[in-house]
Amino acid sequence: MAAQEEIELGRLAVERSLCTQEQVLAALRSRNADPEGPSLGDRLVAEGHLNAEALAVLRAAVARGMRARPRSEASTDHAIPLGNTREAIARECLREAQDALSGDRAAAIRELQRLAEDFSDTESGVRARELLSELGSA
């Protein structure tokens, strides 16, 4: 699963108009599907959405503790509102965890627990906590 630092890197890439939200979400889905594979940033470079220099700058910013600024609305035609980015990421992870319940139930429960903890401030994080309760795994 993508680490919090990777998620922040993705948010900064979108905020700085280096990638679109859709590109970052697609790379996150790929990252979550292959947690042992390349990091989110390396995937964005491999897919041609970022260059290595931009990735190095983003990684340095995240290492310094820089976080993307929450925005409630876009200020230009090409800017992407970030207020819902965290929820979009959580929603996608929740959907994947729900789909996994019919297969690898233990892995799905671990993912729901991670979502409930890491995304407790989102609607999907709350829903993950509710699902855990319904499953008797809270």
N, C-alpha and C positions, 0 to 999 in steps of 0.2 A: 504494500500500500504506500501511497505517496506520503512522505513525511510532511510535517507542518512547514518546514523550511522550503520544500519544493512547492507547496501550495502558495506560499508567500512569493516565491520567485515567479510563479505564473501570474499572480495578481499584479506584481510590479511590471512584468512584461506587457500585460494588457494596459495598465495605467500609463505606461510610457509609449504606448502605441507601437510596440515592437512586434506584437502578435495580436491576433483577434481572440476574443473570449472563446469562440468556437474552436480555434486551433489549440488553445491551452486545454480546453475540456477534452478534446479528442486525444491529446497526448496524455492527459491524466487517466482517461479510460484505458489507454494502452499500458500505462505504467501500473495501474491497479491490476490489470490482467496478467502482467508479467513482473511481479515485484523484484525478482532477482535480476532483471534486465537493466538496461540503461536508465539513468535518472530522468526526471522530467526535462531538465534543461538539455541534457544530451539528446533526448528524443526530439526536442524542438529544433536543435541544430541539424540532426540527421534528416529531418523532414524539410529542411530548408526555410523554416520560419524565423530562425535566429542565426546570427553568425557567432563564431567562437568568441570574438571580442565583446560583443553585447552580452553573451552569457557570463563571461568573466566579470563584467561590470555588475550584472544583476546578482551574481553570487557574492561579490564583495559587499554590495548593499545589504543583502539579507544577513550576511555574517556580522555586519555592523549593527544589526537590529532594526534596519529600516523596514517599515511596513507600508503597504499600499494604503493610501488615504481613502476612506470610504466616501463615496459620492452618491448622492441621491438622484442626480440626473446628469446627463451628458451636456458639456458646454459647447461642443462643436458637432458637426454632422458626422465626423468619423470617430469621435470618442465613444467608448463603450461604457455605459453605467456600471459601476462596480458594486453598488449596493446589494445586488442580487447574486454576485459571483459566488460568494460563500454558500448561499443556499443552492445555487445550481450545482455546485460540486457535491454538496451533501445529498441532494436529490438523486443525482446519478449514482452515487455510492449506495444509497438506500435501495434504489431499484435493482442494482446488481446483487445486493445482499438478499433481497426478497426473492429474486430469481434463483439464487443459490440454495435457498431453503429446501427445495425439492431434491437437491443433490447432496452436496457436502454440508449437512446441517451444522456441524461443529464450526466449520469455517465461516458460515453465514452468521452464526451467533457471535463469533469473535468480531466480525465486521460490524454487526449491529452494536455491540458493546463499544467498539472504537468510535462509531458514529455518535452514539449517545453521549460519550465523554468529550470527544474532540469538537463536535458540532452542537453542543447543548444549547447554543444561542440561536439555532435555526429551527424552522418548522420540521425539517427532516430529522434533525437530531432528537427532537421531542417525539416524533413518530417512531424512531428507532427504539427509544426508551419504552414507549407503549407496546411495541411488538415484543420486546424482551419480556415485559411483564405478562403479556398474553401467552407467551411460550413458556413461562415459568422459569426464565433465565435471568431475571433482573437482579 
